Amino acid sequence: MDNVRVDRWATGAAYGPVLSQSDLYLLKPNLQIHPILTKSHSFILIFNILDGYTGGFNEQQTDRDHPFEAANQPATLPRVSTIHVITERSPWCTTVRNESGVTLGIFAANYIENVVTEPELAATQPRIQERIKQVAARNAAHVGGPQWNGFYSSPAPTPLNRLKRVDWLCEAHFFDQLIRDDRYAEQRLGFAAPNVFVMKLETYAN
């Protein structure tokens, strides 16, 4: 019988249990983040949080883009049902859940549609509020496609109930990598946990 080697990150439900939040609290495992999310894989992920585009390129084939075929692979090993994501560029902790295990695709899709509440915006300085509104108007025009009247006037202000968290990120809306930084997590949240990660962002795809 020939030996068949299976990629440990391969898509499937037969690669160990999915750990719950209680399991993580009791076991305190050292979760390994998928190499695509840590920039240690031959596939270089391009994830634009603004419009949800996910794709990438291969280090051996840089002449063309490649589809994001690893979307159904687990985001961590052991697999977990919940991860918490913070970033230095926004005040939120985004919780990503999937009872069958958080995958790369579910992680990527989670950040896009969350909106900014009026109290959250009001807690910032007026200068920052105006900056976020300007970015929101520009982002809305970008996602909605070119508008002819954009050549003659500024984009219309975005209503408060339509400001999205991605607008708060301003130009830094490209995913860079996911890391674990317990010291920063404790500063931000008051605690650290195996499934609390820091998302690094860039102003351009690299």
Disulfide bonds with the S-S distance in Angstrom:
none
